[in-house]
Amino acid sequence: MSNRNHLVDGLYSSLEGLGDGSDQTAASEFRELMVWRARAVRPFIPTYKAGTFPRPISQDAQDLSFLESAADGMRNIETAFGAGDSNVTAQFVKDLLSALSERQPI
């Protein structure tokens, strides 16, 4: 599964939870998605092996750009979850999904 698909699927899952009235479950899933996205945008350094010089491994530039473009929307959603208004939160999720759908893969 690509990073794009994982992010979009996670947002749809949160939106579904909000629609079902499972706000706590949706918030928990969204927090996990936030942590995943933060980890996914950082390059990682592989385990050091004797005689080698590890360097950060980065991902495809389009994928990274896509994940970074979701940051502001995800912060808005996180704030809305904190405020406890599921209708506003659901609207922020829909807005972010709409914005991400406009970003077609290159």
Secondary structure by P-SEA (a helix, b strand, c coil): ccaaaaaaaaaaaaaaaaaacaaaaaaaaaaaaaaaaaaaabbbbcccccccccccccccaaaaaaaaaaaaaaaaaaaaaaaccaaaaaaaaaaaaaaaaacccc
